[in-house]
Amino acid sequence: MSQPCVSSIIGTGSYMPEKVLTNDDLSKIVDTSDEWITTRTGIKERRIAADDQATSDLASEAARRAMANAGVTAEEIDLIVCATVTPDMFFPSTACIVQRKIGAGRAVCFDISAACSGFVYALQVARHFLNAGTRQTALVIGAEKLSSLVNWQDRNTCVLFGDGAGAVVIRATDAADAPGRVLSTVMGSDGNLVDLLKVPGGGSACPVTPQNIDQRLNTVHMEGRETFKHAVTRMSAAAEEALKLAGLTKDDISLVIPHQANARIITAIADRLGLPEEKTFMNLHKYGNTSAATIPVALDEAHHEGRLKPGDVVLLVAFGGGFTWAASVLRW
Ligand code: ACO
């Protein structure tokens, strides 16, 4: 290939664990109700990985499905970027563990930590490698086992999250009109707001001790209302910026695939963009917030449900801990 300059999504895949945890199940664990969770979040149920399933297991299955969908073999993969905040362990990276599990011996592998924006960040990082011509075929994965990071006694957070994984295969191409190509991406971060959404314990700042485990410092802590406001503002602005960068307008959008955290956040963004319900993808009623996995899982479902037609403009938009945010425009 002469001068590759475009990255194109050539396959999608996802894997959701079998076990379903409904709102009614949760109401037996904490003081909550199906009515509260449904009206405040839109979530009805979420998937919970088995005890012997790590994030890399979910990621590997999503990756295999994406490779099968793309018609590529593991040997063809020369880059694996895995977005996750629930890695199997601090190191090695989950991407390296996935490499071993799927047999992608030629790949360079590393993880991205950008919470719920992780997949769009990872897509952009991989795209830079491909567009520069230094790698040809990449697996970009968003995978989480958030059930391992949730305080199951905190009703403010435990009702929100779930486990799952999604992946895409992207390939460098010199065909400027290749289907599935990434047209534009914008990203942002605001580290001044780290304290609004975090897992305070377990890292080098607050290593695991019996005392901080007692205080549940190794679990998700979130200022829900503040996070909500920032999510709406940042995602709306990022969406508009990415569209502008692609030389498109809101009227060109065929489908928005937003991070699936809360149906009210998604509706607020759709309202700001002036988009009708049918142009906004939602599956959080089934899965809750799976952080870095929400967008690739939703993209895979939209793909297999036939909601993505050749030439469609698809907008991915995410927001998460950091805070971080990102949006990407694709031409399907
Ligand atoms: N069941 C019943 N009552 C509850 C529950 C529950 N599960 N959780 C909270 N409540 C109570 C609260 O205690 C509070 O009671 P009080 O008024 O007596 O104090 C009341 O419900 C209202 O709480 P709010 O926090 O005001 O509820 P809100 O309408 O803001 O909804 C929610 C909370 C769903 C968390 C919302 O703020 C939200 O979605 N925030 C954004 C989450 C998000 O976008 N995260 C993004 C990224 S996640 C990541 O990066 C890992």
Boltz pocket constraint, residues with backbone or C-beta under 6 A from the ligand:
constraints:
  - pocket:
      binder: B
      contacts: [[A, 31], [A, 32], [A, 33], [A, 36], [A, 37], [A, 40], [A, 41], [A, 115], [A, 116], [A, 117], [A, 155], [A, 156], [A, 157], [A, 159], [A, 197], [A, 223], [A, 224], [A, 225], [A, 226], [A, 227], [A, 228], [A, 231], [A, 261], [A, 262], [A, 265], [A, 289], [A, 291], [A, 319], [A, 320], [A, 321]]
      max_distance: 6.0
